Amino acid sequence: MTVEWNEASESVITITDQMVAKYHPEIRNLRIGLLFRNEAQLSKGSLVLAQVSKVSAKDQALIDFDVLIWVAQDYWNGKLNDHQRQALIDHELCHIRRKSDGEIELINHDIQEFTTILNRWGLWNRDLVAFAGSITPGVWQGELFSIENVKEALGKIEGVSKVTLSHLNAEGEENNLVLVDKEAEHAG
Ligand SMILES: [Zn+2]
């Protein structure tokens, strides 16, 4: 299929406004252009659902935006629920940082890791430990990813004796899932 670009829908604009106001007040004056890419992009073996890019000073002579964010229309309209849409936009906004001199820069993820390495070696560095630790108070919405996968991955984490996941089921009710590591299970 040919890649097609369009203006993003009202729901993308609304959620972006909400996420900026709630979590990214430091970039509230930024001019963010929102686009739909008709389908998600397959890149280097993974599916890209959205991407942020900076508009260069040269291009700003023609384009009235500081940054552009494109969102995969097929996922946005057909596969993501509202929780996931918010997470996706919040994620893209996290890539944008205003430096002390006011300049905008795009930053990388806190962690970059292969699932295979996580499976094989667990939380082998400090960044991963911090990352896993921050999952605990979060809300888990298991639509794209099965809860079994998460259980399995978290079950292999060493040094974490108990993980609590707050999981919203399809009806929006909260289920608390407590994972205890195997040693503790045997001991108890
Ligand atoms: Zn990202």
Backbone and ligand atoms as CSV (ligand in chain L), in Angstrom:
chain,resi,resn,atom,element,x,y,z
A,1,MET,N,N,0.845,-1.205,0.000
A,1,MET,CA,C,0.000,0.000,0.000
A,1,MET,C,C,0.882,1.258,0.000
A,2,THR,N,N,0.451,2.241,-0.750
A,2,THR,CA,C,1.207,3.507,-0.767
A,2,THR,C,C,0.990,4.252,0.550
A,3,VAL,N,N,2.034,4.872,0.994
A,3,VAL,CA,C,1.903,5.664,2.221
A,3,VAL,C,C,1.199,6.972,1.898
A,4,GLU,N,N,0.168,7.254,2.668
A,4,GLU,CA,C,-0.560,8.515,2.474
A,4,GLU,C,C,-0.558,9.322,3.758
A,5,TRP,N,N,-0.474,10.626,3.578
A,5,TRP,CA,C,-0.439,11.540,4.727
A,5,TRP,C,C,-1.655,12.441,4.719
A,6,ASN,N,N,-2.204,12.632,5.894
A,6,ASN,CA,C,-3.366,13.505,6.024
A,6,ASN,C,C,-3.306,14.258,7.335
A,7,GLU,N,N,-4.127,15.265,7.439
A,7,GLU,CA,C,-4.249,15.944,8.726
A,7,GLU,C,C,-4.825,14.962,9.728
A,8,ALA,N,N,-4.350,15.009,10.957
A,8,ALA,CA,C,-4.867,14.104,11.983
A,8,ALA,C,C,-6.291,14.494,12.356
A,9,SER,N,N,-7.012,13.542,12.922
A,9,SER,CA,C,-8.406,13.801,13.291
A,9,SER,C,C,-8.499,14.612,14.584
A,10,GLU,N,N,-9.703,15.036,14.865
A,10,GLU,CA,C,-9.981,15.838,16.059
A,10,GLU,C,C,-9.545,15.108,17.338
A,11,SER,N,N,-9.718,13.777,17.355
A,11,SER,CA,C,-9.378,13.022,18.573
A,11,SER,C,C,-7.866,13.064,18.860
A,12,VAL,N,N,-7.043,13.099,17.809
A,12,VAL,CA,C,-5.589,13.190,18.009
A,12,VAL,C,C,-5.256,14.556,18.618
A,13,ILE,N,N,-5.892,15.592,18.071
A,13,ILE,CA,C,-5.639,16.955,18.545
A,13,ILE,C,C,-6.073,17.096,20.004
A,14,THR,N,N,-7.265,16.584,20.310
A,14,THR,CA,C,-7.796,16.687,21.671
A,14,THR,C,C,-6.894,15.974,22.671
A,15,ILE,N,N,-6.501,14.737,22.348
A,15,ILE,CA,C,-5.671,13.961,23.277
A,15,ILE,C,C,-4.294,14.614,23.428
A,16,THR,N,N,-3.759,15.160,22.333
A,16,THR,CA,C,-2.457,15.837,22.424
A,16,THR,C,C,-2.563,17.055,23.344
A,17,ASP,N,N,-3.619,17.832,23.158
A,17,ASP,CA,C,-3.829,18.999,24.032
A,17,ASP,C,C,-3.908,18.571,25.497
A,18,GLN,N,N,-4.648,17.497,25.742
A,18,GLN,CA,C,-4.807,17.014,27.122
A,18,GLN,C,C,-3.472,16.561,27.708
A,19,MET,N,N,-2.701,15.813,26.919
A,19,MET,CA,C,-1.432,15.279,27.417
A,19,MET,C,C,-0.415,16.393,27.661
A,20,VAL,N,N,-0.415,17.398,26.772
A,20,VAL,CA,C,0.501,18.539,26.958
A,20,VAL,C,C,0.139,19.270,28.248
A,21,ALA,N,N,-1.160,19.539,28.431
A,21,ALA,CA,C,-1.598,20.289,29.612
A,21,ALA,C,C,-1.286,19.526,30.896
A,22,LYS,N,N,-1.476,18.212,30.851
A,22,LYS,CA,C,-1.352,17.410,32.060
A,22,LYS,C,C,0.093,17.027,32.400
A,23,TYR,N,N,0.848,16.635,31.392
A,23,TYR,CA,C,2.178,16.078,31.673
A,23,TYR,C,C,3.345,16.858,31.066
A,24,HIS,N,N,3.077,17.754,30.132
A,24,HIS,CA,C,4.185,18.433,29.447
A,24,HIS,C,C,3.986,19.952,29.375
A,25,PRO,N,N,3.701,20.582,30.532
A,25,PRO,CA,C,3.412,22.021,30.501
A,25,PRO,C,C,4.568,22.849,29.943
A,26,GLU,N,N,5.799,22.327,30.046
A,26,GLU,CA,C,6.973,23.084,29.577
A,26,GLU,C,C,6.990,23.254,28.057
A,27,ILE,N,N,6.185,22.460,27.343
A,27,ILE,CA,C,6.157,22.634,25.884
A,27,ILE,C,C,4.795,23.131,25.401
A,28,ARG,N,N,4.029,23.733,26.304
A,28,ARG,CA,C,2.667,24.134,25.922
A,28,ARG,C,C,2.647,25.198,24.820
A,29,ASN,N,N,3.726,25.967,24.703
A,29,ASN,CA,C,3.734,26.995,23.656
A,29,ASN,C,C,4.313,26.519,22.328
A,30,LEU,N,N,4.687,25.256,22.332
A,30,LEU,CA,C,5.275,24.688,21.113
A,30,LEU,C,C,4.193,24.499,20.047
A,31,ARG,N,N,4.580,24.747,18.797
A,31,ARG,CA,C,3.621,24.513,17.708
A,31,ARG,C,C,3.804,23.080,17.220
A,32,ILE,N,N,2.834,22.239,17.568
A,32,ILE,CA,C,2.924,20.818,17.244
A,32,ILE,C,C,1.975,20.492,16.090
A,33,GLY,N,N,2.547,20.065,14.972
A,33,GLY,CA,C,1.736,19.666,13.819
A,33,GLY,C,C,1.393,18.192,13.930
A,34,LEU,N,N,0.113,17.843,13.750
A,34,LEU,CA,C,-0.308,16.453,13.908
A,34,LEU,C,C,-0.785,15.875,12.584
A,35,LEU,N,N,-0.231,14.714,12.250
A,35,LEU,CA,C,-0.522,14.092,10.965
A,35,LEU,C,C,-0.977,12.655,11.128
A,36,PHE,N,N,-1.754,12.206,10.172
A,36,PHE,CA,C,-2.062,10.788,10.070
A,36,PHE,C,C,-1.203,10.188,8.969
A,37,ARG,N,N,-0.561,9.074,9.277
A,37,ARG,CA,C,0.049,8.240,8.253
A,37,ARG,C,C,-0.939,7.090,8.097
A,38,ASN,N,N,-1.351,6.773,6.876
A,38,ASN,CA,C,-2.448,5.806,6.711
A,38,ASN,C,C,-2.219,4.460,7.383
A,39,GLU,N,N,-0.957,4.033,7.457
A,39,GLU,CA,C,-0.697,2.762,8.144
A,39,GLU,C,C,0.575,2.833,8.962
A,40,ALA,N,N,0.641,1.952,9.964
A,40,ALA,CA,C,1.836,1.911,10.808
A,40,ALA,C,C,3.048,1.577,9.950
A,41,GLN,N,N,4.210,2.006,10.414
A,41,GLN,CA,C,5.432,1.800,9.636
A,41,GLN,C,C,6.232,0.626,10.194
A,42,LEU,N,N,6.581,-0.288,9.305
A,42,LEU,CA,C,7.469,-1.379,9.719
A,42,LEU,C,C,8.895,-0.887,9.551
A,43,SER,N,N,9.622,-0.813,10.664
A,43,SER,CA,C,10.972,-0.301,10.574
A,43,SER,C,C,11.924,-1.161,11.381
A,44,LYS,N,N,12.926,-1.705,10.743
A,44,LYS,CA,C,13.955,-2.522,11.395
A,44,LYS,C,C,13.341,-3.578,12.310
A,45,GLY,N,N,12.293,-4.220,11.830
A,45,GLY,CA,C,11.714,-5.328,12.591
A,45,GLY,C,C,10.675,-4.954,13.622
A,46,SER,N,N,10.407,-3.663,13.786
A,46,SER,CA,C,9.334,-3.354,14.728
A,46,SER,C,C,8.319,-2.410,14.098
A,47,LEU,N,N,7.153,-2.415,14.697
A,47,LEU,CA,C,6.044,-1.637,14.168
A,47,LEU,C,C,6.040,-0.262,14.821
A,48,VAL,N,N,6.110,0.778,14.025
A,48,VAL,CA,C,6.118,2.130,14.565
A,48,VAL,C,C,4.711,2.709,14.439
A,49,LEU,N,N,4.122,3.091,15.580
A,49,LEU,CA,C,2.740,3.582,15.589
A,49,LEU,C,C,2.660,5.101,15.548
A,50,ALA,N,N,3.788,5.752,15.863
A,50,ALA,CA,C,3.826,7.212,15.837
A,50,ALA,C,C,5.277,7.652,15.852
A,51,GLN,N,N,5.511,8.855,15.394
A,51,GLN,CA,C,6.891,9.350,15.388
A,51,GLN,C,C,6.903,10.872,15.449
A,52,VAL,N,N,7.887,11.381,16.154
A,52,VAL,CA,C,8.014,12.832,16.270
A,52,VAL,C,C,9.264,13.275,15.518
A,53,SER,N,N,9.187,14.417,14.872
A,53,SER,CA,C,10.379,14.968,14.228
A,53,SER,C,C,10.390,16.480,14.414
A,54,LYS,N,N,11.593,17.038,14.352
A,54,LYS,CA,C,11.758,18.482,14.506
A,54,LYS,C,C,11.661,19.149,13.146
A,55,VAL,N,N,11.045,20.284,13.090
A,55,VAL,CA,C,11.028,21.042,11.845
A,55,VAL,C,C,12.267,21.939,11.869
A,56,SER,N,N,13.110,21.826,10.847
A,56,SER,CA,C,14.354,22.592,10.844
A,56,SER,C,C,14.063,24.089,10.700
A,57,ALA,N,N,15.031,24.890,11.092
A,57,ALA,CA,C,14.874,26.344,10.989
A,57,ALA,C,C,14.570,26.732,9.540
A,58,LYS,N,N,15.210,26.034,8.600
A,58,LYS,CA,C,14.984,26.310,7.185
A,58,LYS,C,C,13.534,26.011,6.800
A,59,ASP,N,N,13.058,24.810,7.203
A,59,ASP,CA,C,11.687,24.427,6.854
A,59,ASP,C,C,10.638,25.294,7.547
A,60,GLN,N,N,11.028,25.870,8.699
A,60,GLN,CA,C,10.078,26.719,9.422
A,60,GLN,C,C,9.730,27.990,8.645
A,61,ALA,N,N,10.542,28.300,7.643
A,61,ALA,CA,C,10.209,29.441,6.786
A,61,ALA,C,C,8.918,29.160,6.024
A,62,LEU,N,N,8.639,27.861,5.811
A,62,LEU,CA,C,7.440,27.481,5.063
A,62,LEU,C,C,6.374,26.800,5.912
A,63,ILE,N,N,6.812,26.148,6.978
A,63,ILE,CA,C,5.876,25.377,7.807
A,63,ILE,C,C,5.764,26.026,9.181
A,64,ASP,N,N,4.539,26.301,9.612
A,64,ASP,CA,C,4.348,26.994,10.888
A,64,ASP,C,C,4.335,26.061,12.096
A,65,PHE,N,N,5.255,25.103,12.127
A,65,PHE,CA,C,5.315,24.206,13.275
A,65,PHE,C,C,6.755,24.061,13.761
A,66,ASP,N,N,6.882,23.756,15.073
A,66,ASP,CA,C,8.205,23.479,15.624
A,66,ASP,C,C,8.527,21.990,15.525
A,67,VAL,N,N,7.506,21.178,15.792
A,67,VAL,CA,C,7.672,19.726,15.668
A,67,VAL,C,C,6.458,19.137,14.954
A,68,LEU,N,N,6.680,17.972,14.368
A,68,LEU,CA,C,5.584,17.234,13.728
A,68,LEU,C,C,5.466,15.880,14.406
A,69,ILE,N,N,4.251,15.448,14.647
A,69,ILE,CA,C,4.027,14.091,15.157
A,69,ILE,C,C,3.077,13.401,14.200
A,70,TRP,N,N,3.523,12.266,13.664
A,70,TRP,CA,C,2.563,11.496,12.883
A,70,TRP,C,C,2.119,10.272,13.677
A,71,VAL,N,N,0.867,9.894,13.438
A,71,VAL,CA,C,0.246,8.777,14.141
A,71,VAL,C,C,-0.308,7.822,13.090
A,72,ALA,N,N,-0.154,6.521,13.323
A,72,ALA,CA,C,-0.681,5.533,12.377
A,72,ALA,C,C,-2.200,5.485,12.463
A,73,GLN,N,N,-2.820,5.878,11.370
A,73,GLN,CA,C,-4.284,6.004,11.340
A,73,GLN,C,C,-4.976,4.651,11.539
A,74,ASP,N,N,-4.389,3.585,10.937
A,74,ASP,CA,C,-5.029,2.264,11.075
A,74,ASP,C,C,-5.085,1.828,12.535
A,75,TYR,N,N,-4.023,2.083,13.279
A,75,TYR,CA,C,-4.026,1.714,14.697
A,75,TYR,C,C,-4.886,2.658,15.515
A,76,TRP,N,N,-4.747,3.933,15.219
A,76,TRP,CA,C,-5.494,4.937,15.998
A,76,TRP,C,C,-6.995,4.690,15.897
A,77,ASN,N,N,-7.465,4.406,14.697
A,77,ASN,CA,C,-8.906,4.264,14.507
A,77,ASN,C,C,-9.427,2.857,14.782
A,78,GLY,N,N,-8.547,1.864,14.622
A,78,GLY,CA,C,-9.096,0.520,14.711
A,78,GLY,C,C,-8.577,-0.357,15.826
A,79,LYS,N,N,-7.380,-0.066,16.349
A,79,LYS,CA,C,-6.787,-1.046,17.254
A,79,LYS,C,C,-6.448,-0.521,18.645
A,80,LEU,N,N,-6.396,0.779,18.794
A,80,LEU,CA,C,-6.029,1.319,20.101
A,80,LEU,C,C,-7.258,1.798,20.850
A,81,ASN,N,N,-7.298,1.476,22.148
A,81,ASN,CA,C,-8.369,2.069,22.947
A,81,ASN,C,C,-7.884,3.433,23.449
A,82,ASP,N,N,-8.737,4.119,24.190
A,82,ASP,CA,C,-8.414,5.479,24.594
A,82,ASP,C,C,-7.180,5.541,25.499
A,83,HIS,N,N,-7.079,4.561,26.367
A,83,HIS,CA,C,-5.922,4.477,27.268
A,83,HIS,C,C,-4.627,4.380,26.452
A,84,GLN,N,N,-4.636,3.542,25.440
A,84,GLN,CA,C,-3.443,3.341,24.622
A,84,GLN,C,C,-3.141,4.556,23.748
A,85,ARG,N,N,-4.206,5.222,23.296
A,85,ARG,CA,C,-4.004,6.439,22.503
A,85,ARG,C,C,-3.305,7.508,23.345
A,86,GLN,N,N,-3.752,7.640,24.588
A,86,GLN,CA,C,-3.138,8.635,25.475
A,86,GLN,C,C,-1.678,8.292,25.740
A,87,ALA,N,N,-1.425,6.998,25.989
A,87,ALA,CA,C,-0.058,6.560,26.259
A,87,ALA,C,C,0.834,6.826,25.044
A,88,LEU,N,N,0.307,6.572,23.865
A,88,LEU,CA,C,1.072,6.765,22.634
A,88,LEU,C,C,1.466,8.233,22.460
A,89,ILE,N,N,0.501,9.128,22.627
A,89,ILE,CA,C,0.789,10.556,22.470
A,89,ILE,C,C,1.724,11.046,23.575
A,90,ASP,N,N,1.462,10.621,24.804
A,90,ASP,CA,C,2.324,11.005,25.930
A,90,ASP,C,C,3.757,10.558,25.642
A,91,HIS,N,N,3.884,9.340,25.103
A,91,HIS,CA,C,5.200,8.799,24.742
A,91,HIS,C,C,5.920,9.714,23.745
A,92,GLU,N,N,5.215,10.079,22.688
A,92,GLU,CA,C,5.849,10.936,21.668
A,92,GLU,C,C,6.261,12.272,22.267
A,93,LEU,N,N,5.416,12.820,23.142
A,93,LEU,CA,C,5.723,14.115,23.760
A,93,LEU,C,C,6.949,14.015,24.676
A,94,CYS,N,N,7.163,12.835,25.251
A,94,CYS,CA,C,8.341,12.626,26.109
A,94,CYS,C,C,9.644,12.743,25.327
A,95,HIS,N,N,9.570,12.561,24.015
A,95,HIS,CA,C,10.770,12.688,23.184
A,95,HIS,C,C,11.192,14.152,23.021
A,96,ILE,N,N,10.279,15.063,23.324
A,96,ILE,CA,C,10.547,16.491,23.097
A,96,ILE,C,C,11.035,17.140,24.386
A,97,ARG,N,N,12.191,17.762,24.334
A,97,ARG,CA,C,12.687,18.460,25.519
A,97,ARG,C,C,13.109,19.871,25.159
A,98,ARG,N,N,12.718,20.785,26.029
A,98,ARG,CA,C,13.149,22.164,25.838
A,98,ARG,C,C,14.426,22.377,26.634
A,99,LYS,N,N,15.493,22.732,25.963
A,99,LYS,CA,C,16.767,22.958,26.649
A,99,LYS,C,C,16.721,24.291,27.391
A,100,SER,N,N,17.727,24.511,28.256
A,100,SER,CA,C,17.714,25.723,29.078
A,100,SER,C,C,17.741,26.992,28.219
A,101,ASP,N,N,18.344,26.904,27.024
A,101,ASP,CA,C,18.376,28.086,26.153
A,101,ASP,C,C,17.096,28.231,25.313
A,102,GLY,N,N,16.108,27.366,25.586
A,102,GLY,CA,C,14.837,27.473,24.870
A,102,GLY,C,C,14.754,26.622,23.619
A,103,GLU,N,N,15.922,26.160,23.162
A,103,GLU,CA,C,15.965,25.291,21.980
A,103,GLU,C,C,15.249,23.973,22.252
A,104,ILE,N,N,14.702,23.399,21.200
A,104,ILE,CA,C,14.023,22.115,21.330
A,104,ILE,C,C,14.972,21.009,20.869
A,105,GLU,N,N,15.029,19.931,21.646
A,105,GLU,CA,C,15.791,18.775,21.176
A,105,GLU,C,C,14.954,17.523,21.352
A,106,LEU,N,N,15.225,16.533,20.519
A,106,LEU,CA,C,14.530,15.258,20.635
A,106,LEU,C,C,15.429,14.291,21.385
A,107,ILE,N,N,14.868,13.672,22.397
A,107,ILE,CA,C,15.685,12.778,23.218
A,107,ILE,C,C,15.243,11.322,23.060
A,108,ASN,N,N,16.143,10.427,23.435
A,108,ASN,CA,C,15.907,8.984,23.328
A,108,ASN,C,C,15.104,8.436,24.497
A,109,HIS,N,N,14.698,7.201,24.373
A,109,HIS,CA,C,14.007,6.515,25.465
A,109,HIS,C,C,14.924,6.330,26.667
A,110,ASP,N,N,14.300,6.212,27.857
A,110,ASP,CA,C,15.069,5.950,29.071
A,110,ASP,C,C,15.798,4.624,28.972
A,111,ILE,N,N,15.111,3.639,28.403
A,111,ILE,CA,C,15.786,2.351,28.232
A,111,ILE,C,C,15.641,1.867,26.803
A,112,GLN,N,N,16.652,1.184,26.347
A,112,GLN,CA,C,16.625,0.521,25.051
A,112,GLN,C,C,17.062,-0.909,25.350
A,113,GLU,N,N,16.194,-1.853,25.141
A,113,GLU,CA,C,16.589,-3.229,25.407
A,113,GLU,C,C,15.809,-4.202,24.544
A,114,PHE,N,N,16.412,-5.348,24.269
A,114,PHE,CA,C,15.719,-6.400,23.542
A,114,PHE,C,C,14.932,-7.266,24.527
A,115,THR,N,N,13.748,-7.688,24.123
A,115,THR,CA,C,12.945,-8.581,24.953
A,115,THR,C,C,13.733,-9.848,25.273
A,116,THR,N,N,14.464,-10.330,24.289
A,116,THR,CA,C,15.263,-11.549,24.467
A,116,THR,C,C,16.269,-11.395,25.612
A,117,ILE,N,N,16.903,-10.231,25.673
A,117,ILE,CA,C,17.896,-9.988,26.726
A,117,ILE,C,C,17.221,-9.926,28.090
A,118,LEU,N,N,16.044,-9.305,28.113
A,118,LEU,CA,C,15.282,-9.209,29.362
A,118,LEU,C,C,14.883,-10.603,29.832
A,119,ASN,N,N,14.488,-11.446,28.873
A,119,ASN,CA,C,14.112,-12.816,29.202
A,119,ASN,C,C,15.309,-13.616,29.701
A,120,ARG,N,N,16.438,-13.427,28.999
A,120,ARG,CA,C,17.612,-14.226,29.312
A,120,ARG,C,C,18.326,-13.755,30.580
A,121,TRP,N,N,18.400,-12.436,30.766
A,121,TRP,CA,C,19.255,-11.897,31.825
A,121,TRP,C,C,18.501,-11.113,32.898
A,122,GLY,N,N,17.209,-10.934,32.711
A,122,GLY,CA,C,16.446,-10.177,33.705
A,122,GLY,C,C,16.865,-8.720,33.744
A,123,LEU,N,N,16.713,-8.125,34.928
A,123,LEU,CA,C,17.049,-6.699,35.072
A,123,LEU,C,C,18.538,-6.585,35.370
A,124,TRP,N,N,19.320,-6.566,34.299
A,124,TRP,CA,C,20.768,-6.675,34.478
A,124,TRP,C,C,21.456,-5.334,34.669
A,125,ASN,N,N,20.736,-4.231,34.492
A,125,ASN,CA,C,21.364,-2.937,34.794
A,125,ASN,C,C,20.396,-2.018,35.538
A,126,ARG,N,N,20.944,-0.961,36.065
A,126,ARG,CA,C,20.196,-0.065,36.927
A,126,ARG,C,C,18.981,0.576,36.227
A,127,ASP,N,N,19.170,0.937,34.968
A,127,ASP,CA,C,18.068,1.556,34.233
A,127,ASP,C,C,16.868,0.626,34.145
A,128,LEU,N,N,17.156,-0.662,33.923
A,128,LEU,CA,C,16.066,-1.635,33.807
A,128,LEU,C,C,15.364,-1.848,35.143
A,129,VAL,N,N,16.137,-1.847,36.221
A,129,VAL,CA,C,15.549,-2.006,37.558
A,129,VAL,C,C,14.607,-0.833,37.837
A,130,ALA,N,N,15.099,0.371,37.538
A,130,ALA,CA,C,14.285,1.563,37.757
A,130,ALA,C,C,13.019,1.502,36.898
A,131,PHE,N,N,13.184,1.031,35.679
A,131,PHE,CA,C,12.067,0.947,34.743
A,131,PHE,C,C,11.015,-0.028,35.263
A,132,ALA,N,N,11.465,-1.220,35.670
A,132,ALA,CA,C,10.531,-2.228,36.177
A,132,ALA,C,C,9.862,-1.737,37.456
A,133,GLY,N,N,10.633,-1.047,38.295
A,133,GLY,CA,C,10.082,-0.521,39.538
A,133,GLY,C,C,8.960,0.454,39.294
A,134,SER,N,N,9.065,1.188,38.203
A,134,SER,CA,C,8.053,2.203,37.918
A,134,SER,C,C,6.785,1.600,37.342
A,135,ILE,N,N,6.825,0.320,36.981
A,135,ILE,CA,C,5.618,-0.339,36.478
A,135,ILE,C,C,4.616,-0.515,37.612
A,136,THR,N,N,5.118,-0.761,38.813
A,136,THR,CA,C,4.281,-1.156,39.941
A,136,THR,C,C,3.032,-0.295,40.166
A,137,PRO,N,N,3.185,1.032,40.262
A,137,PRO,CA,C,1.970,1.799,40.536
A,137,PRO,C,C,1.148,2.061,39.277
A,138,GLY,N,N,1.661,1.651,38.151
A,138,GLY,CA,C,1.002,1.958,36.886
A,138,GLY,C,C,-0.250,1.142,36.649
A,139,VAL,N,N,-0.979,1.542,35.695
A,139,VAL,CA,C,-2.195,0.827,35.331
A,139,VAL,C,C,-1.872,-0.052,34.133
A,140,TRP,N,N,-2.200,-1.307,34.241
A,140,TRP,CA,C,-1.924,-2.226,33.146
A,140,TRP,C,C,-3.181,-2.441,32.324
A,141,GLN,N,N,-3.071,-2.227,31.058
A,141,GLN,CA,C,-4.213,-2.454,30.186
A,141,GLN,C,C,-3.793,-3.485,29.151
A,142,GLY,N,N,-4.192,-4.718,29.371
A,142,GLY,CA,C,-3.671,-5.796,28.529
A,142,GLY,C,C,-4.467,-6.057,27.268
A,143,GLU,N,N,-4.344,-5.173,26.312
A,143,GLU,CA,C,-5.073,-5.398,25.066
A,143,GLU,C,C,-4.114,-5.827,23.962
A,144,LEU,N,N,-3.071,-5.035,23.781
A,144,LEU,CA,C,-2.090,-5.374,22.758
A,144,LEU,C,C,-1.176,-6.490,23.245
A,145,PHE,N,N,-1.011,-6.551,24.557
A,145,PHE,CA,C,-0.066,-7.500,25.132
A,145,PHE,C,C,-0.832,-8.366,26.116
A,146,SER,N,N,-0.607,-9.655,26.095
A,146,SER,CA,C,-1.361,-10.510,27.010
A,146,SER,C,C,-0.770,-10.424,28.404
A,147,ILE,N,N,-1.624,-10.541,29.383
A,147,ILE,CA,C,-1.192,-10.467,30.773
A,147,ILE,C,C,-0.263,-11.638,31.083
A,148,GLU,N,N,-0.430,-12.728,30.347
A,148,GLU,CA,C,0.432,-13.904,30.550
A,148,GLU,C,C,1.880,-13.577,30.208
A,149,ASN,N,N,2.068,-12.812,29.136
A,149,ASN,CA,C,3.418,-12.413,28.744
A,149,ASN,C,C,4.077,-11.580,29.834
A,150,VAL,N,N,3.284,-10.678,30.404
A,150,VAL,CA,C,3.822,-9.797,31.437
A,150,VAL,C,C,4.190,-10.605,32.665
A,151,LYS,N,N,3.287,-11.511,33.046
A,151,LYS,CA,C,3.536,-12.385,34.191
A,151,LYS,C,C,4.842,-13.135,33.991
A,152,GLU,N,N,4.989,-13.668,32.782
A,152,GLU,CA,C,6.163,-14.476,32.487
A,152,GLU,C,C,7.433,-13.625,32.573
A,153,ALA,N,N,7.377,-12.437,31.962
A,153,ALA,CA,C,8.549,-11.554,31.958
A,153,ALA,C,C,8.895,-11.101,33.376
A,154,LEU,N,N,7.864,-10.683,34.112
A,154,LEU,CA,C,8.115,-10.186,35.463
A,154,LEU,C,C,8.527,-11.312,36.405
A,155,GLY,N,N,8.041,-12.512,36.124
A,155,GLY,CA,C,8.380,-13.663,36.943
A,155,GLY,C,C,9.858,-13.987,36.891
A,156,LYS,N,N,10.521,-13.511,35.827
A,156,LYS,CA,C,11.938,-13.802,35.658
A,156,LYS,C,C,12.837,-12.724,36.249
A,157,ILE,N,N,12.216,-11.691,36.745
A,157,ILE,CA,C,13.009,-10.592,37.299
A,157,ILE,C,C,13.625,-10.997,38.624
A,158,GLU,N,N,14.908,-10.829,38.713
A,158,GLU,CA,C,15.580,-11.168,39.962
A,158,GLU,C,C,15.654,-9.947,40.855
A,159,GLY,N,N,15.612,-10.182,42.137
A,159,GLY,CA,C,15.732,-9.083,43.081
A,159,GLY,C,C,14.412,-8.370,43.322
A,160,VAL,N,N,13.394,-8.792,42.609
A,160,VAL,CA,C,12.059,-8.236,42.860
A,160,VAL,C,C,11.234,-9.373,43.430
A,161,SER,N,N,10.864,-9.284,44.692
A,161,SER,CA,C,10.188,-10.421,45.300
A,161,SER,C,C,8.690,-10.345,45.066
A,162,LYS,N,N,8.202,-9.165,44.853
A,162,LYS,CA,C,6.761,-9.045,44.692
A,162,LYS,C,C,6.440,-7.895,43.751
A,163,VAL,N,N,5.626,-8.158,42.772
A,163,VAL,CA,C,5.235,-7.106,41.842
A,163,VAL,C,C,3.713,-7.022,41.833
A,164,THR,N,N,3.206,-5.851,42.020
A,164,THR,CA,C,1.752,-5.684,41.970
A,164,THR,C,C,1.390,-4.931,40.707
A,165,LEU,N,N,0.522,-5.492,39.945
A,165,LEU,CA,C,0.060,-4.804,38.747
A,165,LEU,C,C,-1.389,-4.417,38.950
A,166,SER,N,N,-1.646,-3.190,38.668
A,166,SER,CA,C,-3.025,-2.746,38.721
A,166,SER,C,C,-3.570,-2.898,37.307
A,167,HIS,N,N,-4.481,-3.765,37.124
A,167,HIS,CA,C,-4.913,-4.140,35.782
A,167,HIS,C,C,-6.386,-3.825,35.576
A,168,LEU,N,N,-6.663,-3.057,34.570
A,168,LEU,CA,C,-8.065,-2.766,34.260
A,168,LEU,C,C,-8.557,-3.823,33.285
A,169,ASN,N,N,-9.617,-4.493,33.627
A,169,ASN,CA,C,-10.148,-5.483,32.696
A,169,ASN,C,C,-11.062,-4.810,31.680
A,170,ALA,N,N,-11.641,-5.618,30.794
A,170,ALA,CA,C,-12.438,-5.062,29.698
A,170,ALA,C,C,-13.607,-4.212,30.188
A,171,GLU,N,N,-14.098,-4.527,31.369
A,171,GLU,CA,C,-15.237,-3.758,31.895
A,171,GLU,C,C,-14.784,-2.504,32.637
A,172,GLY,N,N,-13.475,-2.290,32.673
A,172,GLY,CA,C,-12.959,-1.100,33.343
A,172,GLY,C,C,-12.811,-1.282,34.843
A,173,GLU,N,N,-13.025,-2.525,35.325
A,173,GLU,CA,C,-12.842,-2.766,36.752
A,173,GLU,C,C,-11.362,-3.015,37.020
A,174,GLU,N,N,-10.939,-2.646,38.208
A,174,GLU,CA,C,-9.529,-2.805,38.512
A,174,GLU,C,C,-9.260,-4.154,39.164
A,175,ASN,N,N,-8.341,-4.887,38.585
A,175,ASN,CA,C,-7.923,-6.157,39.195
A,175,ASN,C,C,-6.500,-5.982,39.664
A,176,ASN,N,N,-6.254,-6.343,40.874
A,176,ASN,CA,C,-4.868,-6.294,41.331
A,176,ASN,C,C,-4.237,-7.654,41.187
A,177,LEU,N,N,-3.156,-7.670,40.503
A,177,LEU,CA,C,-2.469,-8.921,40.248
A,177,LEU,C,C,-1.150,-8.871,40.996
A,178,VAL,N,N,-0.965,-9.773,41.890
A,178,VAL,CA,C,0.264,-9.780,42.670
A,178,VAL,C,C,1.133,-10.942,42.229
A,179,LEU,N,N,2.343,-10.624,41.846
A,179,LEU,CA,C,3.270,-11.662,41.405
A,179,LEU,C,C,4.354,-11.838,42.454
A,180,VAL,N,N,4.536,-13.047,42.849
A,180,VAL,CA,C,5.559,-13.340,43.850
A,180,VAL,C,C,6.607,-14.216,43.182
A,181,ASP,N,N,7.860,-13.952,43.451
A,181,ASP,CA,C,8.878,-14.745,42.750
A,181,ASP,C,C,8.900,-16.186,43.230
A,182,LYS,N,N,9.518,-17.030,42.442
A,182,LYS,CA,C,9.413,-18.477,42.678
A,182,LYS,C,C,10.005,-18.888,44.019
A,183,GLU,N,N,11.126,-18.269,44.387
A,183,GLU,CA,C,11.768,-18.597,45.672
A,183,GLU,C,C,10.788,-18.374,46.815
A,184,ALA,N,N,10.178,-17.198,46.790
A,184,ALA,CA,C,9.263,-16.829,47.860
A,184,ALA,C,C,8.071,-17.782,47.890
A,185,GLU,N,N,7.638,-18.160,46.723
A,185,GLU,CA,C,6.494,-19.071,46.634
A,185,GLU,C,C,6.831,-20.408,47.294
A,186,HIS,N,N,8.007,-20.905,46.977
A,186,HIS,CA,C,8.405,-22.187,47.550
A,186,HIS,C,C,8.583,-22.097,49.052
A,187,ALA,N,N,9.144,-20.942,49.475
A,187,ALA,CA,C,9.381,-20.755,50.902
A,187,ALA,C,C,8.064,-20.695,51.667
A,188,GLY,N,N,7.076,-20.058,51.010
A,188,GLY,CA,C,5.828,-19.845,51.715
A,188,GLY,C,C,4.885,-21.029,51.478
L,1,ZN,ZN,ZN,9.683,6.558,21.327
